[in-house]
Amino acid sequence: MAKVELKQPVVEEISKAVEGAQSAVLVQYLGLTVDKDTQLRKELREAGVNYKVYKNTMMKRAFEGTEFEALSQYLDGPNAIAISKDDAVAPERILAKYAKENECFNFVAGIVEGQLADPAKLEQYASIPSREVLLGRLAGGLQGIITNLARVLNQVAENGGAAAPAEAEAVPEA
């Protein structure tokens, strides 16, 4: 069997992984202990992120003609790639945590929703809360507004449809 035939399935696997992905992040992983790597992979898997180590030449071939082609210029040395199809910033959040704990683990570059991002930009993306947290904050804010509206309507009902006494004094007479 020729080498090309052996490599083709790997290139296709990478192509399928990045197809329709919201983000792909390259990281240097040298010096990461087996325990830390296992823990990292588990967290990424739970977040729905595909994390794998591929040969750079395989990734370059898979990226050709896709929106991830810009990552090819950063493929030098040992790299791993984290790909997310659901949450654009999930890989950044998890990987940033590990980068803080391990000096040898660093962001290289990434593509987030079609935009090339350098390590500094990836760190900024990592600080964005998860979708669930943002939805919770939105729901909390809406709940506060609805509660205040209910209080005002209750006061109006208690006063027989008239404005509350404090509000009546504030209204200037014509």
N, C-alpha and C positions, 0 to 999 in steps of 0.2 A: 504494500500500500504506500502511495506517495505521501510525502509530508503535507502537501496541500490538502489532501483528503482527510488527514488526521486533524488539521487545524480548522477546517471549514465548520464543523459542528460547534466549536468553541466560539468562532466569530459570529455564527448565527445565534448562539445563546446570548451573547452580549447585545447583538442587534435587537433581539426580542425584548431584552431587559430594558433597554433605553427607549424602545418604541412607545410613545405615549407617556413617557415619564415627565413628571413636573420638575424634578431636579436630579442632578448627578454630581456627586462631590468626590474629588480625588484627595486622598490623604496619604502621607508617608507614615508607615507603621513600624519602622525599624526600632528595635529595643523594647517592644511591648511584650510583656510576659504572657505565657500561655493562659494563665488564669485571667488576666485582664482582657486578653483577646476573646476568650470564651464568654466572659461577662458582657463585653461590648457587642459581640455577635448576637447574644441572647436578647439584649435590650433593643437592638436594631430590628431583629426579627419580630419582636412583640409590637413594635411600632409600624410594622409593614414595610420595612426597608430591606432591600436586597443588598447585602454587603459581601464582596468577594474580591479575591486577588487574582488578577489575570496578567498575562504577559503584555507588556506595552505594545508590542507589534500587533497583537490580536485586537487590543482596544482601538488602535489607530485604524485598522481595517474596518472594524465594526462602526466606528464613528463617521467614516467617509460618507458624505452626502446627507448627513443628519444635522440637526441643530446642535449636536454635541461635538461637532468636528473641531470647534475652537479649543477643546480640551487636549487635542493631539499635541499641541506645542508644549504642554506641561508634562508629557509622559517621558520622564527621564528618571531612572533609578527605580527602586521598589515602591510601587504604588498599589493602593487598594481603592476600590470604587464603591460608593454607597448610592444606590438608586432608589428613588421613591416615586411611586405613581399616584399616591393619594394626597399626602401632605408635603408641600414644597419645602417646608423648613424643618421637618422632623429629623432628617439626617444631620443637619447643622446643629440642632439642639443637643442631640446625643453625642455627636463627635466632639463638639466644643467642650463638653463636660470632661471627656477623656483627654482632650488636649491640655486642659488645665491641670489634670492630675498627673500627666506623663509628658515630660519635656521632649521626649523622642517622638511623640505622636503629633503631627502637624497637618494643617490644611495646606493643600497645594493650589487648587483652583476648583471652580464648580460652575455649573450652568443651572440657574434657578429661573424657572418659567421663561426660558429662552434667552436669558441675559447672562453673559459671562461675569463671574464674580471672583475677585481676588480673595486672599485669606482674610483681609480686614473686612471686606463686605460680607463674607461668610460668617464672621464673628457677629456682625450686626444682625444678620438673619437669625442667628442662634438665640438672640435676646428676645425675639418675637414669641409671645406666648402661644401655646397650642390653640387650635380651633375651639376645643371644648372650653378652655379658660376664657377665651374672648366671647364666646356665646354666653357663658355664665355671667360675665360682667355686663353684657348687653341686657340679659334678662333681669339682673339685679337693678340696673338703671331704669328699665321700663317698669319694674315692680314699684319702685319709689315714686315714679310719676303717677301711676295708677292709684297708689295709696293716697297721695296728696289730693288727687282729683276726688276720690271718694270722701275724704274729710271735708272738702269744700262743699260738695253736694249735700253731705249730711248736715252741715251747718245751715245751708240754705233751706233745707227741708225742716229743720228744727225751728227756724225763724218764720215759718209760714210763707216761704218764697221771698221774703225780704232779705236784703243784704245784712250781713252781720253788723252789730253796732259799731265795731271798730272801723269797718269799711264804710259805713254810712257817714261817720264823722270826717273821713278822709275825702269824701266827694264834695267838691265846692258847689254851692248853690248858685243858680243862674240869676 
